[in-house]
């Protein structure tokens, strides 16, 4: 409701918990209490499944840390893999808005 330009979809498939689409962008988002390297891998591995079922690849891969804790080794790995990690839902909106 705070981002009317985007639609949020629950994703039951591999890799992500939700998909956010809008303004020509598709974001694949994993929600974790405290992100792990496996969460990053899972998000990356789900790209093909999302493309096959949604009809396009995600433009953005994001992990939302519900606890706000992001271990350094996970942050470094995510950065190398092109996955963004955020601590607040507002950060997701900011990334989406900046990716137009």
C-alpha positions, -999 to 999 in steps of 0.1 A, spaced: 0 0 0 30 23 5 42 16 -31 13 17 -54 35 15 -85 44 -21 -76 25 -53 -71 36 -79 -46 31 -116 -54 36 -146 -31 59 -170 -49 55 -207 -41 83 -217 -64 120 -222 -59 143 -194 -49 122 -166 -36 94 -159 -12 79 -129 -30 81 -113 -64 76 -75 -69 67 -62 -103 62 -27 -115 77 1 -136 91 -25 -159 111 -42 -131 107 -77 -117 124 -83 -83 129 -117 -67 130 -114 -29 139 -139 -2 129 -132 33 153 -145 60 156 -139 98 194 -138 95 207 -143 59 230 -172 51 252 -180 21 226 -207 12 199 -180 9 220 -162 -17 226 -194 -36 189 -203 -34 179 -169 -48 204 -172 -77 193 -208 -84 157 -198 -86 162 -174 -116 155 -201 -142 124 -213 -125 110 -178 -122 119 -171 -159 102 -203 -169 70 -197 -150 68 -159 -150 80 -154 -186 110 -133 -177 141 -132 -155 142 -111 -124 160 -78 -128 168 -76 -91 177 -102 -65 172 -90 -29 173 -106 5 154 -89 33 170 -96 67 141 -94 92 165 -93 121 186 -66 105 217 -88 111 238 -94 80 270 -114 86 300 -99 67 308 -131 49 272 -133 36 273 -96 26 305 -101 7 293 -133 -10 260 -116 -20 278 -86 -34 300 -109 -56 268 -127 -68 249 -95 -76 224 -99 -47 214 -70 -26 207 -74 11 185 -50 30 174 -45 66 141 -26 61 112 -29 36 117 8 27 152 -1 14 135 -25 -11 114 4 -24 144 26 -27 163 -1 -47 132 -5 -70 128 32 -75 165 36 -83 165 8 -108 141 23 -133 
